[in-house]
Each structure stands twice: as structure tokens, then as C-alpha cells.
Amino acid sequence: MVDADFSLPDVRTWIRGIPALTGTPPPAPEHFPEKPGELFLDWLRAAVAFGVVEPHVCALATVDSDGMPDSRFLILKDVTEGGFWFSGSAASPKGIELKENPRASLAFYWRETGQQVRIRGLVREGDDALRSRDFVERSVTARAVATASKQSEVLEDLGAYDTSVAAAEARISDDPGFVSKGWRAWCLEPESVEFWQADSGRRHQRWLYRRGSDRAWTRAVLWP
Ligand SMILES: Cc1cc2nc3c(=O)[nH]c(=O)nc-3n(C[C@H](O)[C@H](O)[C@H](O)COP(=O)(O)O)c2cc1C
């Protein structure tokens, strides 16, 4: 049992007073495409048109070898017939967790439109051509940091960081096609995708796409 006394009453009151779900949801969809990726792109286009800030930022959840969940934000890079693409370092905790257990989820929240999308499925690694394209499209600095970084390890020496990033920058300017061997493009192949949108009267609306055993998509409306 957690002791509630650790939280001062005024902190609780303050947090409880912060407004939530203040966005302006669009009307419910009139048309539901057969595949959830198409509805996701409809929603993403509408979010961009509405001015949602950074709608391609999402939380990736993974589990480690002890079953302990972990999550972090990253940038969605692409949506294809196969699924939802993101990228990062194979040697990072997320890379190790995905290697050990490729089950993962992505979650988006667009506060301006009061919408959430949750995607669950298996992650597979993109091939060399895809990871190379993703890497080379990054800025020189982003490529140098990705090459030099021991991501999420303790950084004991800031000087060593600067030196290794500078060395990686020099290497990239000598060879602009250089691709760090640890870089990965990952694709989350969806098994289920849930679309949620807020309602000011708390009659939130939810639509769940699920893959059947025949791999075809079925759609259901969920209780809020
Ligand atoms: C808005 C935003 C976008 C990010 N985009 C990425 C990304 O595309 N790829 C990535 O590896 N990390 C990205 N990060 C950093 C991750 O959140 C995380 O700190 C890093 O990947 C290390 O995670 P890990 O220790 O779980 O592997 C982003 C962070 C933020 C806040």
C-alpha cells in the first residue's frame, strides 16, 4: 500500500486544478476505411491542417527482459502498408528491448484536437536500404551524435562526448554516404489500432480495429 501522505494536499489540489482535455475534437468520422493505417493518415492530415504541434511525436512502449515496461517519445518516420516506422540505435535500451521482445506499442496524443491513437503489434527491423535512407536523411549533427553516442549510458566525461561527436562529424563530411552500423529503422506491424476522441460531456468515442486470424481487419465501437 502506498502512503498518500507523501503528496502535500496543496500539490494534489494544484494538480487536480490543471485543465485537461481542453482541445476541440472534430466531428466523428463519417467514413471508416477498411484499414486502420488509412484512418490514421486521415486523422494525421486533419491534425496537421488544424495546427496540432508535432503530431508525429509518439510514445513507444517496450518491455525489458524482466518484464518491466519502459516508454519514451520518438518521431514517427513513415506509415506504409506494413506499418508504422520509427528509428534509433540498436544498442540503446529500446533497441535491446525490441531485440529481446519485439512486442511494442505506440501512442499518440493530440491535445489540440483531443485525440489519441494507440497501436499494438510486433516490431521488425527494416532492411539495410531503409535504415541507410533514414540515417542519411538526418542532419549532419544528428548523424554524428547517433554515431558517437552510447545512448542512455552514464556520461562521465563531457569532453569525451565532444571529441567523439567531432570525430564522427569529420568522418561524415569525408564520406556523406556513411551509415552508422548500429542505426535501425523499425516497423511496428499493427495487430490492433484504437482511435479515441474526447467529448466535453465525457462521452468519449472509441473505435478499435483488430486483426482476425485471417489477417483481415474488424472494427468495433468501445465503451468509453
Ligand atoms: C520529441 C522527441 C523526439 C524524439 N525522437 C527520437 C527518435 O526519433 N529516435 C530516438 O531514438 N530517440 C528519440 N528521442 C529520444 C528518446 O525519447 C529517448 O530519450 C532515447 O531514444 C533513449 O531511449 P532508450 O534509453 O529507451 O533507448 C526523442 C525524444 C523526444 C522528446
The ligand as a Tripos MOL2 file, in Angstrom:
@<TRIPOS>MOLECULE
LIG
   31    33     1     0     0
SMALL
NO_CHARGES

@<TRIPOS>ATOM
      1 C1         10.0500   14.8070  -29.1380 C.3       1 LIG1
      2 C2         11.1190   13.7470  -29.0400 C.ar      1 LIG1
      3 C3         11.5110   13.0650  -30.1720 C.ar      1 LIG1
      4 C4         12.4760   12.0560  -30.0940 C.ar      1 LIG1
      5 N1         12.7690   11.3330  -31.2120 N.ar      1 LIG1
      6 C5         13.5790   10.2520  -31.1040 C.ar      1 LIG1
      7 C6         13.7630    9.3720  -32.2110 C.ar      1 LIG1
      8 O1         13.1820    9.5420  -33.3050 O.2       1 LIG1
      9 N2         14.5910    8.3030  -32.0370 N.ar      1 LIG1
     10 C7         15.2350    8.0620  -30.8380 C.ar      1 LIG1
     11 O2         15.9750    7.0760  -30.7500 O.2       1 LIG1
     12 N3         15.0600    8.8620  -29.7700 N.ar      1 LIG1
     13 C8         14.2450    9.9460  -29.8630 C.ar      1 LIG1
     14 N4         14.0400   10.7650  -28.7760 N.ar      1 LIG1
     15 C9         14.7800   10.4580  -27.5160 C.3       1 LIG1
     16 C10        14.0560    9.3200  -26.7790 C.3       1 LIG1
     17 O3         12.9080    9.8060  -26.1100 O.3       1 LIG1
     18 C11        14.9620    8.6380  -25.7390 C.3       1 LIG1
     19 O4         15.4420    9.5700  -24.8150 O.3       1 LIG1
     20 C12        16.1560    7.9190  -26.3800 C.3       1 LIG1
     21 O5         15.7950    7.2850  -27.5900 O.3       1 LIG1
     22 C13        16.7230    6.8720  -25.4110 C.3       1 LIG1
     23 O6         15.7070    5.9470  -25.1110 O.3       1 LIG1
     24 P1         16.0240    4.4850  -24.5340 P.3       1 LIG1
     25 O7         17.0000    4.6860  -23.4130 O.co2     1 LIG1
     26 O8         14.7070    3.9910  -24.0440 O.co2     1 LIG1
     27 O9         16.5640    3.6680  -25.6660 O.co2     1 LIG1
     28 C14        13.0990   11.7780  -28.8370 C.ar      1 LIG1
     29 C15        12.7110   12.4920  -27.6910 C.ar      1 LIG1
     30 C16        11.7250   13.4480  -27.7940 C.ar      1 LIG1
     31 C17        11.2810   14.1620  -26.5310 C.3       1 LIG1
@<TRIPOS>BOND
     1     1     2 1
     2     2     3 ar
     3     2    30 ar
     4     3     4 ar
     5     4     5 ar
     6     4    28 ar
     7     5     6 ar
     8     6     7 ar
     9     6    13 1
    10     7     8 2
    11     7     9 ar
    12     9    10 ar
    13    10    11 2
    14    10    12 ar
    15    12    13 ar
    16    13    14 ar
    17    14    15 1
    18    14    28 ar
    19    15    16 1
    20    16    17 1
    21    16    18 1
    22    18    19 1
    23    18    20 1
    24    20    21 1
    25    20    22 1
    26    22    23 1
    27    23    24 1
    28    24    25 2
    29    24    26 1
    30    24    27 1
    31    28    29 ar
    32    29    30 ar
    33    30    31 1
@<TRIPOS>SUBSTRUCTURE
     1 LIG1         1 GROUP 0 **** ****
